[in-house]
């Protein structure tokens, strides 16, 4: 795994670059902040519906394939 133990290095880079709060993403997914962190680190599964919500609400200009590569 790259990105300091993060499963989705490009997604995490974009979250930081755009100043998006992970708490806002967790709220959009209907989960806790710690649950989101587990999903982003690969310790819990990131579901397709989660990926769709993240892409649509926070990164509509990015493809899911790129964000979650």
Secondary structure, 3 states (H helix, E strand, C coil): CCCCCCCCHHHHHHHHHCCCCHHHHHHHHCCCHHHHHHHHHCCCCCCHHHHHHHHHHHCCCCCHHHHCC
